Amino acid sequence: MQLQQRHTGSVLVVKPLEKRIDASTAMDLKQKMNEWIDAGNRRIVLNLSQVDFIDSSGLGAIISGLKKIGNDGDLVICMVKETVMSLFRLTRMDRVFDIFTSEEAALAALSQKG
């Protein structure tokens, strides 16, 4: 899975460059998230602006990252397309994750926390 990553201050911004996060790419995402968190990244913005579709395994990979960070940090999501947002609403994950309309808003929210 192709992922773009960059640091903005102490926040890691991750942007999947694939249209789909599904069974074929979810394990890659989960593994990379684990590596970043193990390396000490505790505030992560997941920019989903390129993603048109997430299945249950893709959602599971994102939830796994949130669980791994636990209370030691934050994983927030931004720029979610409506097709993906409907999955977050259907699974009620829109109540679990902080979801922002822009990357700037997500970064601002994390900077206020830390």
Secondary structure, 3 states (H helix, E strand, C coil): CCEEEEEECCEEEEEECCCEECCCCHHHHHHHHHHHHHCCCCEEEEECCCCCEECHHHHHHHHHHHHHHHHHCEEEEECCCHHHHHHHHHCCHHHCCCEECCHHHHHHHHHHHC
